[in-house]
Amino acid sequence: MGDPQLGVQLKPLGDGFIALIKMMIAPVIFCTIVHSIASMGDLKKIGRVGVKTLFYFEAVSTLALAIGLIVGKVMQPGKGFNIDVASLDPKAVATYVGRAKEEGIVSHLLGIIPDTFIGAFARGDLLQVLLVSILTGFAITRMGPLGERVAGAVDAAARVFFGIIRIVVRAAPIGAFGAMAFTIGAQGLGALVKLGELV
């Protein structure tokens, strides 16, 4: 058998790959939505699409949350992983627990508005990125010929970001290897069986 500690030390490979993917989500969403809205031209149609997009995002997020809670309750993912709960860092989830207690509907809706334009991207808050994208798309449609050039530049930026994603995805086997090595090193080979059952 190999050295479990070596597997645990390979965790940064998986973490790095996930970080690289997360890094690209906000810019890709921004460019895609801005270019889509700017290409439509009809402001009434854009308004309807914008409202539907926000509603769809909220509805699907709520549905995903409900499915996650039901699956968590029924299948109990993580059961049998022999994880010592006392060794887990409670600070890792403290922020989310605190926000869940504090947030009502009004504060949630106000939370969609970022402090600054760049702040939405810096925090990686996708709802804020969505709002900024829709407003930017609206603004571009009102700029006439200059707006068409800006929309072209946004489309070109989107191609760059998709190019970066193609490069990052080539590292997927390395990221998956690092994540699996960590899981096996920390929890044993049986952890893969449990993950397989969950999948």
C-alpha positions in Angstrom: 0.0 0.0 0.0 1.1 3.6 -0.6 1.7 6.3 1.9 -1.6 7.9 3.0 0.2 11.1 4.0 1.4 11.5 0.4 -2.2 11.4 -0.8 -3.3 14.0 1.7 -0.4 16.3 0.6 -1.8 16.1 -3.0 -5.0 18.0 -1.9 -3.7 21.3 -3.4 -4.0 19.8 -6.9 -7.8 19.4 -6.5 -8.2 22.7 -4.7 -6.2 24.5 -7.4 -8.3 23.1 -10.2 -11.5 24.1 -8.5 -10.2 27.6 -7.8 -9.2 28.0 -11.5 -12.8 27.0 -12.6 -14.4 29.3 -10.0 -12.1 32.1 -11.2 -13.7 32.0 -14.7 -17.4 31.7 -13.7 -18.2 35.4 -13.1 -16.5 36.8 -16.2 -18.1 34.2 -18.5 -21.6 34.9 -17.1 -21.0 38.6 -17.4 -19.8 38.5 -21.0 -22.4 36.0 -22.1 -25.4 37.9 -20.7 -24.1 41.4 -21.7 -23.6 40.2 -25.3 -26.9 38.4 -25.4 -28.9 41.5 -24.2 -26.9 43.9 -26.4 -27.6 41.7 -29.4 -31.3 41.7 -28.9 -31.8 45.4 -29.4 -35.5 45.6 -28.4 -35.6 47.1 -24.9 -39.1 45.7 -24.1 -38.0 42.2 -25.0 -34.8 42.7 -23.0 -36.8 43.8 -19.9 -39.0 40.6 -20.1 -35.9 38.4 -20.5 -34.1 40.2 -17.7 -37.0 39.7 -15.2 -37.4 36.1 -16.4 -33.7 35.5 -16.0 -33.6 36.8 -12.4 -36.8 34.8 -11.5 -35.4 31.7 -13.2 -32.1 32.0 -11.3 -33.9 32.4 -7.9 -36.4 29.6 -8.7 -33.7 27.2 -9.8 -31.5 28.1 -6.8 -34.4 27.4 -4.4 -35.2 24.1 -6.2 -31.5 23.1 -6.0 -31.4 23.9 -2.3 -34.6 21.9 -1.7 -33.3 18.9 -3.6 -30.0 19.1 -1.7 -31.8 19.2 1.7 -34.0 16.2 0.7 -31.1 14.2 -0.6 -29.0 15.1 2.5 -31.8 13.9 4.8 -32.6 10.7 2.8 -29.2 9.5 1.6 -27.1 11.1 4.4 -24.0 11.7 2.2 -20.8 11.5 4.3 -22.1 8.7 6.5 -19.5 6.0 6.8 -16.5 8.3 6.0 -15.2 7.9 9.6 -14.7 11.7 9.9 -14.0 13.0 13.4 -16.4 15.9 13.8 -14.3 17.3 16.6 -11.4 17.8 14.2 -13.4 19.9 11.8 -12.9 23.7 11.8 -16.2 25.4 12.9 -15.0 28.7 11.5 -15.4 27.2 8.0 -19.2 27.4 8.1 -19.6 30.1 10.7 -20.1 32.8 8.0 -22.8 30.9 6.2 -24.7 30.1 9.5 -24.5 33.7 10.6 -25.8 35.0 7.2 -28.6 32.4 7.2 -29.8 33.7 10.6 -29.6 37.4 9.7 -31.0 37.3 6.1 -34.7 38.0 5.5 -36.3 38.6 2.1 -35.6 42.4 2.1 -32.0 42.0 3.1 -31.6 39.2 0.6 -32.9 41.4 -2.2 -30.8 44.3 -1.1 -27.8 41.9 -1.0 -28.2 41.5 -4.8 -26.9 45.1 -5.2 -23.1 45.1 -5.0 -21.2 47.8 -3.2 -19.2 48.6 -6.4 -19.3 47.3 -10.0 -16.1 45.4 -9.4 -17.2 44.2 -6.0 -19.6 41.7 -7.5 -16.7 40.0 -9.4 -14.3 40.3 -6.5 -16.7 38.4 -4.1 -17.9 36.0 -6.8 -21.5 36.6 -5.9 -23.3 35.3 -9.0 -26.6 37.2 -8.3 -24.7 40.4 -8.1 -22.8 39.6 -11.3 -26.2 38.8 -13.0 -27.6 42.2 -12.0 -24.5 44.1 -13.2 -24.6 42.1 -16.4 -28.2 43.0 -17.1 -27.7 46.7 -16.3 -24.6 46.8 -18.6 -26.5 45.1 -21.4 -29.3 47.7 -21.1 -26.8 50.5 -21.2 -25.1 49.2 -24.3 -28.3 48.9 -26.2 -28.9 52.6 -25.7 -25.5 53.6 -27.1 -26.2 53.2 -30.8 -23.2 52.4 -33.1 -20.8 52.8 -30.2 -22.9 50.2 -28.3 -22.4 47.8 -31.2 -18.7 48.2 -31.0 -18.7 47.7 -27.2 -20.9 44.5 -27.7 -18.3 43.3 -30.2 -15.5 43.9 -27.7 -17.5 42.0 -25.0 -18.0 39.1 -27.4 -14.2 39.1 -28.1 -13.6 39.1 -24.3 -16.0 36.1 -23.9 -14.0 34.2 -26.5 -10.8 34.9 -24.5 -12.4 33.6 -21.3 -13.7 30.5 -23.0 -10.2 30.0 -24.4 -8.8 30.1 -20.8 -11.5 27.6 -19.7 -10.4 25.2 -22.5 -6.8 25.5 -21.2 -7.9 25.0 -17.6 -10.1 22.0 -18.4 -7.0 20.2 -19.8 -5.8 20.1 -16.1 -9.0 18.3 -15.0 -7.3 14.8 -14.8 -4.6 16.3 -12.5 -7.2 18.0 -10.4 -9.3 14.9 -10.1 -6.2 12.8 -9.3 -5.3 15.2 -6.5 -8.8 15.2 -5.0 -9.1 11.4 -5.2 -5.6 11.0 -3.7 -6.6 13.2 -0.8 -9.9 11.4 -0.2 -8.2 8.0 -0.2 -5.3 9.2 1.9 -7.5 10.8 4.5 -10.5 8.5 4.5 -9.2 5.2 3.1 -10.0 3.3 -0.1 -13.6 2.6 1.2 -14.4 6.4 0.7 -14.5 5.9 -3.0 -17.2 3.2 -2.6 -19.2 5.6 -0.5 -18.7 8.4 -3.1 -19.8 5.9 -5.9 -22.9 5.1 -4.0 -23.7 8.8 -3.6 -23.2 9.5 -7.3 
